[in-house]
Amino acid sequence: MIENLALEASAGSGKTFALSVRYIALLFLDNKPNDILTLTFTNKAALEMKRRIFETLKNLENSDELKEICEISGKSKEEILFKKPEIVRNFLKSDLRISTIDSFFSSILRKFSFNIGLLPDFGLEESVVDDELKERFLSICKKEGLYDSLVHFSVNQTRKLVDIFSLFLAVFEKHSEIDFKSFATKNPPYPDTKRVLEVVFEIKDRFQKNGLGEKALKTLDISSVKELLEKKFLSRDDFSYWSYKKYADEKINSLHVELKKRLFEYSKAKERYVLSQIAKQYEAFYEALELESKQKSTLSFSLMTNRLFDMLRGGVTNDFIYFRLDGSFEHLLIDEFQDTSIVQYKILEPFMNEITSGVGTRGQRTLFLVGDTKQSIYRFRGGAKELFSYAAQSLNLKKGVLRVNYRSSSCVVDFINDTFEKKIRDYKRQEIKKDAPQGSVKVFIDDDIGKNLIKEIENLLNLGISQNDIALLCHTNQEALILKELIEDEISEVKASLEAKRKLIEIPVIDGIIEFLLYLYFKDELYLENFKTLCKREYKGESVFDLNSRVDELVVQIINFFSLADSKDDLLYFVEVCSNFRDIEEFLFSCGDISASSVSQDSEGIRVLTIHKSKGLEFSNLFVIDRLKRARSGGGTFIFDYDDISLRHIYLKTKNREFFDKEYREAKEKESQKESEDVLNTQYVAFTRARDNLFILAKEKSSAFSNLDLSELQKGSIYVKKQESKSPKAEDICYIPQKYGTQEVEKVEKESFEENFLAIEFGLALHYMLEIMGGFEPRFIDNAYESLKNRYKNILDVSHLEDIKKRVLRLVENIEFQELIKDAKLSFEQPLYYKDERKQLDLLIEKKSKVIVVDYKSSEVLQALHVKQVSLYKRALEEIYGFECEAYLCYLKKDDINLVKVR
């Protein structure tokens, strides 16, 4: 029995190995790939998972994973290998559910897009904030009578309106955690400063009467609370120090206590005022975001997540989501769980609760979380490492630990253990793999970072190490640019590459494939010459490529024919992108607009990147560079105080407030502790990227590494890895096509006929429009038709699209059909599992007294076959529900609707 497990996987300990073993073991326990949802945090990680699983399955006999798979599944080696061909076959033909967490969320939201006023093909961007959004926000404020209060708020906060806008963005990230209405309804006034300042005046007057000198009296010349909060005497319990001591009497010290009391009241009142103003105007801000996203049909990732959270909070059940997602999942695997945000967790929590509550309809259901709190470096983006232990405890998961480091040399592992063992709470020393090379670690404590860097790089190059096997990690993009220029200026014939994202179509091998497709289509020799230059391959017309093939299949054929091995991850991703185009014409005339970014990195030259961009990567020879410039002090307007994962209070940051507000002091200390942990985690991530040789270049003064108490060190000897000779013949690429369309398409070889290509596309488009209808009412027609056009305008003629619209409208107006669906619960594209096979019901109608299944068809030519198919659906439903069900074939013909009841 496979247990629900929270697996702590330190850097280099075999996290991907553990995930792929778990996934494959589930397959051998009779789970289908469609039953297993695997979530990662990057496209690169998702592609790596798919590739690792396939490679393991393909070479299972000789893989390290086989023993673990046998142990987890409880099956013998012989049983596993006997079953392997069937498992591989099912894996290759399945619609895999291995994706980023954002992709999974967007797939849910797209199924409910009409509920939030968007078309299903909405776009996603990092941010949708621009000047248009700000103008729209101000316009809404004026319309709702909020503009004056916004201006007053801006004046009271001594902020520009643009800066006020940044406050809304800050609380927007906490949208799922803050009850804005509770703040907005209180409507407190801006606090009066008189009660605070009158105590200051009384203290000064008393000191003056007691004979305090002019110099000391000037420190009490205070005309505003802002000035007062700068004063050092607030950090004291009384005035019994410095020049004050001799002249401070009991009354003055009691006034000091009273001053702190009134400052406390003032700060709390100002905090309430600020939060109420933000809450009051936040509704306008959120409305502006929604209107802007609808107009552009684009959501930011944050807005997409928040909209999904709001929708689920509104009462959408798991069952309804499963139905819209073409079926439930029995097993959930989540990678890098320490980077999960609280809102993401809240969205996933109902699914995790359901999975861990017991056995599902088809057997045991399992949850598998993998993470490492030491590598939690995205708190600024909402990541909450506390979720790892919280989930393990609340979901009653067994805890596991991967202790062996399979990545790094012994010197690197020992150094990391020694450095962080007493710095990171509950740190467990990693073990070293048996055959790990010794490698080396060298720490410099010297302000002349540039000199040491160039010297050590030249030494590595002289030892025969390729520049492609050297990487530099730094703290900011600006520093990366400085280091790149330094290397290229100081070392001749060495290139340094920044880790800036490139578009897929800018990668030479992919650009070359596009040129070859252009050549095949237009027969222009110029395109062929471009291909030869970009891909370094020859072509003499010795193979015939079928331009009528699907674009993704044609691209795979080209990749394998020419053995194009460069940028394999990017090639796989490019093939997936190509699957969105239905023919070569659409692709060639639209490929220039492909905006998808590379998922791999440019390997030419020394790589220079920030620590945050290095997450998930590893480098043979690594330099970690100290900050070249002083870090910015912690910004932000608020301190968000948490109790576990629950937001307990929002504090307005106020200078020296910790000296007169105990709860604020405790919250600030907690936040300071978290910031220190963030720094340690970032340093841990940086050092653990090293495989063989690690170089740390720290400054003597103002070092970002001062918290680690480093000293100069030289340990081990530089390990020079033997260069592997590359095989001239590349391995064929294995691409698993994505599911094609919303209606399940039976395999051609199982049919007794060959349908015309256009007829298939027409049928798919008809099903698509019926699926995305918000209901069978005329008011839903236009939105569904717009979505239909967006998806099929390059495949079907306008006349065909108009024909589909008319057929659907005719169905909506059909009296017999309306009687069928009256007072019923409707489920569109409902998945149905029957005798270990997955079926797809076009429409399931559930009434109090009966259940009806409806299957749509556009032609009656093959009615006998249709009747046989729907009879199977009817029989399956009768077994499930335990009473007689009804079944109908609904022919949406060009001129009328024909409902045929199946007996």
Secondary structure, DSSP 8 states (H G I E B T S, - for coil): ----EEEEE-TTS-HHHHHHHHHHHHHHTT--GGGEEEEESSHHHHHHHHHHHHHHHHTGGG-THHHHHHHHHT--HHHHHHHHHHHHHHHHHS--EEEEHHHHHHHHHHHTGGGGT--TT-EEES---SHHHHHHHHHHHHHTT-HHHHHHHHHHTT--HHHHHHHHHHHHTTTTT--HHHHHTT------SHHHHHHHHHHHHHHHHHT--HHHHHTT---SHHHHTT-GGGGSSSS-SGGGTTT--HHHHHHHHHHHHHHHHHHHHHHHHHHHHHHHHHHHHHHHHHHHHHHHTEEEHHHHHHHHHHHHHTT--HHHHHHHTTS--SEEEESSGGG-BHHHHHHHHHHHHHHHTS-BTTB--EEEEEE-GGG---GGGTB-THHHHHHHHHTT-EEEEE-EESSS-HHHHHHHHHHHTTTSTT----EE-TT----EEEEEE-S-HHHHHHHHHHHHHHTT--GGGEEEEESSHHHHHHHHHHHHHHSTT--EEE----BGGGSHHHHHHHHHHHHHHH--HHHHHHHHHHH-----S-S---TTS-HHHHHHHHHHHTT--TTHHHHHHHHHHHTT-SSHHHHHHHGGG---B-SS---SSEEEEETGGGTT--EEEEEEE--SS-------SEEEEEETTEEEEEEE--TTGGGT-HHHHHHHHHHHHHHHHHHHHHHHHHHTTEEEEEEEEE-SSS-TTGGGT---EEEE-----------SS-----------SSS----GGGSSS---HHHHHHHHHHHHHHHH-SSSSGGGHHHHHHHHHHHHTTTS-HHHHHHHHHHHHHHHT-HHHHHHHTT-EEEEEEEEEETTEEEEEEEEEE-SS-EEEEEEES-STTHHHHHHHHHHHHHHHHHHHSS--EEEEEEE-SS-EEEEEE-
